[in-house]
Amino acid sequence: MADYRKINPDFGTMEDLELLIKESQKRGMGLMLDMVFNHTSTEHEWFQKALAGDKKYQNYYLFRDGSADQPPTNWQSKFGGSAWEYVPHLKQWYLHLYDVTQADLNWDNPEVREELKKILRFWKEKGIRAFRFDVINLVSKPERMEDDSEGDGRRFYTDGPHIHEYLKELVCSAGIEDFVIVGEMSSTSLEHCIRYSSPKEKELSMCFNFHHLKVDYKDGDKWTLAVPDYKKLKELFMQWQLGMQAGGGWNVLFWCNHDQPRIVSRMGDEGDYWKESAKMLAGMLHLMRGTPYIYQGEEIGMLNAHYSSIGQYRDVESLNYYQILLGKGRTEEEALRILAARSRDNGRTPMQWNSGTYGGFSEAEPWLSLSGAFREEITAEFQKEDPDSILSFYKMLISLRKKRSVIAEGTISFLEVGNDMTLAYERELGSDKIAVFCNLGKEEQTVLIGKEWIDGKLLLENYRERQKAPESEVFVMKPYELTVLEK
């Protein structure tokens, strides 16, 4: 973030944004802006003044004295390597939890917090009505920074010492208490997310957490591949859904974003059950308690990038870890196989609007090439008139949530169906009740639906030929099947 109040000319002008805000308001819509407040670009005016020796602006960041061969701590960057960068002419190091060009701000400095409030007020006056706060739970660093003998340093700064105090101050002083504010949380805890999102705390509206997207990390390592642990996935959904409900917190429901691989490639099936698995994964999430987010391309079942060479990647994390993997003895083929599954570029390939040039995304060559798994049926144009398409299914889920208060507001409880590969839960609001059954894999699964639901009516199914409710307590579910019953 080189300037919090300007539009990057690569993407348009302030006039373009003002028109978008105006036209959105006409349609009863509000725009959400992403605020990156943990760090700024090293090109930012504040950091440039800090490099020039201005003590005021050096205190806007986390500079520490030290010799060139000894970083202040052994903390590691999220993108690989040390979290510290040495500035020879200052004889100091600055902290960057992410890329070396992203210097962490010093939130303990009240002047920094005042600057950030002014930025929020600026966009509020422009007509922005919601904010996403990037990795917001990392902004409060410990006063004393020390080596981490157990890990990469995150245990010292995650959900840091003044995080709740600073969030309350920011939201209140900026005058955005009535805004939708979503926080992206890195390695957070259930207890903190309850506090972040509880209305009585007046911090955030809801939280992104990523625990459910680490069930295919071997021993917690993103860059070591493993088959998804579906039992763990179920446990995490139960823990967070029930825990947030009991504590008065509110979940973000999501599979995909700009930092994640495509969920169909990851936990679904790219081949025979592409459509069914995409629908099941959508329904499983959208019918839970919380606010669902749809990431571009998810609604048509887009797949991973399937790039064949390192030259096709642009993501700084992927490029860094490619070199790290080679340094650890991995072959180029092995490193590319890991990137194919883990790279953030998987979620950043151009949106597939149609089968034309560059998938209809642009007439000019895009930053990233199209997915190597591109095919005509995975385009918006192909799916928009098909009532059985993934796109139509997402529209159905959105409509259901708007029409059925039990989905938007009801309580959730989980059902035991005697099967680790099937996730099942109930939603209830007054006399309205639904039950959701999801086969998580590509094998048929036998489940016990419970006597209460034998006479249930079918509300939703992802197999066109299965538009009928189960007729007995024992139900054989097809691969990646989703069955939703109502009373």
N, C-alpha and C positions, 0 to 999 in steps of 0.2 A: 504494500500500500504506500505509494509515493505521495499521494495527495488525497486526503479524505473528502475533499469538497469538489473535486473535479471528475469529469468523465474522461476515461482514456479515449483519445481520438480514434484508436483502432476500432472502437465499438460504437462511435457516434458522438453526439454533442449533448450539452445540457438541454438544449431546446428539444431534442429528440426525447429525452427522458421526461421533460415537463409535459410534452404532448401525450406520452404513454400514461403518465399519472392521470391527466385530465380525461383521456378516453376510458381508462379503467374505472374511474369514479362514475362516469356516465352509465357504466354497466354494472354498478353495484359491487365493484371489486376494489381491493386495496393492494398496493405493492409492498413487498418485503425486500429490504436491502440487507446484504451480508456485511456485517461490521467486523473487521479484523482488528481487534484491540489488544491482542497479546503482544503483537510485534508490528513494526513498520518496515517498509523497504529501507535498505541502507541508502537509497537515493532520496529519501524524504528530507525535506529542509531541516527538520530537527536533528537528524543524524549527521547531516553534512556540517551543521554548526558544531555538533559535538566533536567531529573529527578535526574541525578547525581550532579546537581548544576552548570553546565556550563552556565554562563550568556549569552554567545553568542548564544547557542542553545535554551535557554529559550526564547530569542527574536525571534526565528523562529516560535514560537507559541503564543497563546494569553493567557498568565498567568496573573492573577489578585490577589492582596492581599485580604485577608478576613478571617473572623472567620469561624470555621467549620460548624456553624449552620446558616450561612447567605451567600448564593451565591451572586456574584456581581450584577446580575440582575435576573428578574423572567422569562427570556427567556426559552422556552421549546424546547427540542430536537424533531426533525422530527419523531423520533422513540418512543416518549413518555418519560415523566419525564423531569427533569431539563437538560438544555443544558450545565451545568457546573459540573465539577467533582473536588472534593477536594483532594489535595495531602498533607497528614498530615506532612510529614517531611520537606516540603517546606513552609507550612502554606500559600499555594496559591491554587487557582482554575484555571483550564484550560477549554477553551471553546470547546465544541464538538456539533455542530449543528445536527450531526447524532449519531451514536453509541458511547458509552463511550470509545471504543477502537479506535475511529477515531478523532484524535485531529486536530482542525482547524489551518491552517497555517496563519502566519502573513504576508500578502502581502504588508503591508506598509513598511516592512523591505526590502530594495533593495537587500540585500544578498540572501534573499529567492527567489526573482524574478530571480536573476542571476543563482541560482541553477536550477530553473525550465527551463530556457533557455538552459542550458547545457544538461539537460535531453532530450529535444526536438532535439537538435543537434545530440546527441548520436544515437537516433533512426532514424533520417534522414540519417545519415551515414550508418546505417544498411540496408537502402533501403525502410523503411516505407514511404508511400506517402500521408497519410491522418491521421487526428487525430479527435477523439471525445473528447471534454472537458466536463467532468462530472460537473454538477451543477455549471458551471463556473460563473454565474451571482451572486453568493453568496460570492465570494472571497474578495471583498472589504468591510471591516467592518467600522463602524463609529468610529471616534477617541474617542468620548465620548459615553460610553455604559450606557444606562439607562433602567429602568423598562418600560415595555409596559403595559399601563393601558387599551389598547383596544384589544390586541391579544397576540400572542405567541412570539413576537419580530421580526418577519420576515420583518415588514415594515421598520425596521432600517437598515437591511443589504442586502435586496433584491435589485439588480441593484444598488449597493452601490456607495459611493461618487466618487471613482476613477476607477470604473470598465472599462470604455471605454479607459481611459488613459493607464491603465495597460495592457489591451488586445492588443492595438496598439503596445505598447512597446514589449510585449512578441512575437507577430507574426513577427514584423520587425526584432528584434535583433536575433531571432532564425533562421531567413532566411527561413520562411515557407509561405511567402506571396502567392506563387503559389500553395500551397497545398489545398486540400479539407479539410476544418475545420468546423465541426459541433459542435454547442454548445447546451448542455442540459440546459434549463432555468427553474428554479423553481419560480412559482408565478410571472412571469414577466409581462411586459406590451407590447402592440403593438408598442408603440413609441420607446421603447428601442430595441425591436427586429428588427425594421427597421434600426436603427443605427448599431446594431451588424452585420447585414447581408448585408447591402448596400455595393456594391463593392467600392464605393468612400471612405468609412470609413477604409477599409483595416483591418478589425477585424476578422470576421468569414465569411464563405460561406453561412451558413444557420442555422436555429434555430429550435430546438424542443421546443414547448410549450404545456402545458397540460390542457389548459382551456376546450377544448372539451371533455376531459375525466373526468370532474367533474360534468357533467350534471345529474348524478345519485347520487350525494352527497346531502343528505337532509340538507338544511341550510349551505352548504359548509363543512359539517363534513363527512370525508371519512368513518368513522366507524358507520354511521347511514344510513341505506339502504333506497333507494327511487327508484321509477320508473323513467327511463330516461326522461328528459324533452326535447322532440324532437324539440319543437319550439325554445328553447334556443340553442340546438345543431345547428339548421339552422342559427340562428342569429350569433353564434360564427364563423361558417364557412364563412358567408358573411362578417363579420367584419374583420377577419384576411386575407381572400383572397383578398378582395378589398383594405384593408388598406395597406397590404404589397405591392400590385401591385402599388398603388398610390405613395408609399414612396420609391419604388425601392428596397425593401427588398425581401427575399426569404424564403419560408416556407419549413420545413420538413413535408411530408405527412405520417402520421403513425397512427395506432390504437394500436399496441402491442409493448411491449418491456419486458425486464427482470423484470420490476417493476409493470407491469399492468396485470390484469386478461385477459383472452382470450376474444376477441371482439365478437365472435359468441355466447358465453355464456352470454355476457353482453348486447349486443344490437341486437343480432340475435336470432336464434331459434335452440335449440339443437336437436329437434325432426323432425317433418314432413318437415320443411323448412330449415333443416341444410345446404344443398348444396346451395339452392337458396339464403339464407340470407348471407352465406359466400361470394358468388360471388357478390352480390349487394354491400356489405360493401367494398369489394376490388375495384370494378369498380368505386364506388362513389368517393373514395379517389384518386385512381391512375390517374384519368382523370382530376384532378384539377391542378392548377398552383403550381408548387413546385417540390421537389424531393421525390419520394416515397421510403420508407424503408419497407422491408419485414422481419419480425421477425420469427425465426425458428419455423416451425410448423404451422404458419399462412397460408402458401400456401397449406396446406392440411386440413384446417379447424379444427385444434385441439381445444379441449374444456378445461374448467377449471378442477382442480385437483379432485374435489368431494371427498375429504378426510373425513373420518368419526370420526377421533380422533385427539386430539392435538399432540399426539406422532408422527404423520406422518409429521408434519410441521417442517421446518428447519429455515425459515426466521426469523431473529431476531426481525424485526418490528412486525410480526404476533404473535410471542411468547410473546413479551412485551404487545401488545394490548389485547391479550387474558386475561392476568392477570388484565389489566386496566379495561376491560369490566366486568370481574367478580367482581372487586372492586366497580364498579358502580351499582352493583345489578343485572346484567344480569345472567341468568342461563347458565350452560355449553352448553346446547342445543342452546340457543340463540347466545352465543358467537361463537360457531362453525358455525352456519348459516351465521353469519356476515363474519367470516374468509373465508368461502366457496365462498363468493362473492367478497371479497376484497383482500385476501392475495396475496402477490407478488409471492408466490410459485405456484400460478395458471399458471404463465407464465414460470415456471422453471422445470416442469416435463420433463422426458426424451423425446427427439425427437422420434417420432413413425415411424421408418423406415419400419418395417414389423410386422407380427403377431407372431414372434418368442420370445424367452426369452428376457425379459426386452424391448420388442418392437424393438429388433435389435439394441438397443443403445449400449449395452455392454454385455460382457460375465460375468462380475463381477456385484455384486449388486450395483446399482447407489445410489448416495447421496439422491435422492428423489425417491419414488416409482412411478410407472406409474399412469396416471390419472385413477380415478375410472370410467371415462366415455369412456375408451379405447374400440374401436371396430375395426374390421379388415378394414372396409372401410375408416377409418381415419388413413391410413398409406401410405407412399410414394409408396411402392411396389404395393399396390392395385390400386392406382390412376394413375401411370405413363403411362400406355398404354390406359387409358380410355379418349377419346377425349372430353367427357362431364364432366370430373372430375374438382374439384376445382383447382387442380394442373395445369391442362391443361388451365384453365381459366386465372390463374396468368401468365402463359407463353404467352398467347395471349395478355394480357395487357402490358407485357414487350415489346413484338414485336411491338404492335401498337405505343407505345411511341417512339420507335426507328425509325419507318417508317414514322410517321405522326408528322411533325414539329409543327402542331397546338396544339398538346398535350404537347410537351416538351417546347414550346416557346410562345404559343399564349396567348392572353389576356383572362380574364374571366369576365363574367357578369352573374347575377342571374335572373331567370325567375320567375314570379309570376304565380302559377298554381291554386290558390284558395284553397289550401289544406296544413294544417300544417304538415301532415304526409308524404308529398312528397317534396323532395329537387330536384330542377332543375336548371341547369346552361348551359351557352353557352361558348364555346372556339372559338376564332377567330384569324386567322393569314392571312393577305391579303385576298384572295378570298376563302380560306379554312375555313370551319365552321362546328362545330359539336354541338349537343345538348344532354345533359345527363339528364335522368329522373329516380329518385330513390324513390320507395315506401319503407319507413323506418319501416313499421310494418307488422303484420301478418293478417291484414284485407285488403280487396280490397279497392282501392282508386280511385275516379273519378277525373281526372285532365284535365285541359285545356292546350293543347299543343301549341296553338297559330297558326294562319293561315299560318305563314311563314314555319311551319314544317309539314303541312299536306302532302306535296308532298316530304318530306324528305325520303332518302333511309336508310334502316336499316344497321347500322354498327356493333352493338353488342347487344346481348340479353342473359339473364341468364336462360331463359326457353327454352328448346329444341323445344317444340311444338309451340313456338310463334315467329318463324323466319320470321316475316312479319311486315312492318312498319304500324303504326296507319293509318286508312283511313278517319278519321274525326277529328275535332278539340277537341271533347270530347273523352277521352281515359280512359277506366277502366283498372287500373293496378292490376295485381295479387299480392298476399302477397310477400313482399320483391323483387319485380320485378325491374330489371334494363333494361332500354331501351335507346340505344344510336343511334341517327340519324345523318346523314351527308348530306351536300348539294352537 
